[in-house]
């Protein structure tokens, strides 16, 4: 229904959950994929071993300044590998991501939708500077099942600094195809 960034991110969450049996953390609601919703700095700090999918991650990074932003970036840079945690995130442009984070990006994925938006081609590049010579692999997937796993009109909540002591596993059922079609209508799209 758009350029496919959140669709591809959700597909990667699904693959890591179902095929690789990884724990999924997310900053947006997922349906049919057990996950921990991360919406506070405290919960971000508690994540261990798994995959964190963050839609429009740059909004969180941009929201904070000074010590909080430095702590957020340090948590990403310094703790992710030692904790067995992988970050997958979307951004409108790479320039929105702080340089310290861009320097340690292992892969960039670029979704390309077919004209009818029924198939997504996902190009995966080695490193943070995609080029023809850095293509690592190409994945293809049908979009229809993935559209049921997230809401394309959900806005990512701002990252809160409030204390919160619980990570709660969310197990929301897949959304109906009718709900997906209603969202498409809201966005002026056809599926």
N, C-alpha and C positions, 0 to 999 in steps of 0.2 A: 504494500500500500504506500510505500515510500521508497527510499533508496535501498533499503534492505539491511541497514546496520543492526537494528534491534532484532530483526528476524534472524540474521546470521549469528548474533550473540546468543540468542535463545537456542538456536540449533546447536551451538557449541556446548551450551549448558546441558542440553538433552543428551548429546553424545557422551559427554563426560559423566553424567549421572547413570545413564542406562547401560552404555557399552563398557565404560571404564570403572563403574561403581565408585565414583568420587563423590565426596561431600560437596554440595553446592551452596554457596553463599551468593546473595543477590541484593542489589539496591532497588529492584522492582519486583512486582509480584509475578510469579511463575505458576502455571497451571499444569498439572500432570507431572511435575518435576518436584520431588521433595527438596526443600531449600530452607535456609535460614535467611530471613529478611534483615539486612544490615541497614540501619538508619541512624546510628549514633556512633560517636568516636569510640565509646566503650566497646560496642559490639565489633567494630572494626579491629580493635586491639585483641579481642578474644578469638578471632578466626585462626584456625590451625588446620593443616593438611586438607587440601581440597582445591576447589576452583571458585574464585570470586568473579561473578559477571556483573559489571557495573555499566549501566546505560548512562550516556552523557556524563561520564566521570569527571570531565573538565569542570562541570558546574560545581562539584564538591571542592575541587582544588582551587577554583576561582573565588569561592565564597569566603574562604579564610585568608587571613594575612598573618604576618609575623610568626610567632612561636607555634601557633596551632597549625599553620600551613607547613612549617618546617617539620613538625612532629608527624603530620600526615604523610608527607613525602618521605621522611626517614623510615616510617613504618613500612611503606611500600618498598623502598629500596633496600633497607637493611634486614628486614625480618622475613620477607616473603620466601626466599630460598631456604633459610634455616628452618622455617616452619612448614616447608613442603606445600606452600600456597602459591597458586598461579593466578595472576590477575588478567582477566580479559575485559576490555572496556571499549566503549564507543566514544567517538569524538567527531565533531564536525570537521575539524582540521587538526593536523599534527601540531601546529603552532599553538594550539590551546593547551597543550600538555607541557608542564614545566620541563626545561632543558635537562634537569637531573633525571627525570623519569624517562624522557626520550632516549637518553644515552644508554639505558639498560633494557630497552625494549628488545626482546628476542625475535618477535614476529609481528608482522602487520597482515591483517586479513582484509580483503577488499571484495565486497559483494557486488555482483552484477546480475540484475534481474532480466529474465527474458521479457519480450514485449507484453505477454499476457500475465506476467507475474506469477506463473505457476511453477517455475523452476528458478532456483538461485544457483549461480556459479560463484564459488567462493575461492578467490585466489589467495594463497598464503605465501607471503614473502619472508625470507630470512632477513633479520635486522630491521632497523627503523627507517631505512630509505628504500622504499620499493622501486624496483627496476626490473626490466625483462630478464636480466641475468640473475636476479635474486629470487625468482619464483621457486618455491620449495615443493608445493603441491597444489592441486586444484581439486576441490570437492564440489559435488553437485547434489542438490537435494530438492525434493518437492516441497513447495511452500505451504500447501494447504494444511497438513498436519501441524506444522510449526505455528501457523497463525492462531491455532487454538490454545497455544501454550503461554501467550502473553496478551496484554491489551495494548493496542497501538495508540490509544488515546490517554493512557496513564502517564501522568507527569511524575518524574522522579522527585521524591521528597528531599528537601534540603537535609544535609547531614547535621544532626543535632549534637550539641556538646553536653546535653543533660545526662546525668548518671542513669544507667540502666543496667540491671544485673543479670538479665536472662537472654540467652539465645534460644529461640523457640523454633522447632522444626515445623514448617508449614507444609501441609499436604493437601493442596487444593486440587479438586478434580479438573479434568480438561474442560475448557469452555465449549459451549455448543457452537455449531457452525452458524446458527441463526444469530448468536451474539456477535460473531466475527463479521457477518454480513451487515449487521446494524452499524457497527463501527465504520465499516467501509463506506456506508451511505453517509454517515456523519462527515467523513473525510472527502466525500465526493468521488469515491472510487467504486469500481465494479470488480467483483471477484468471480 
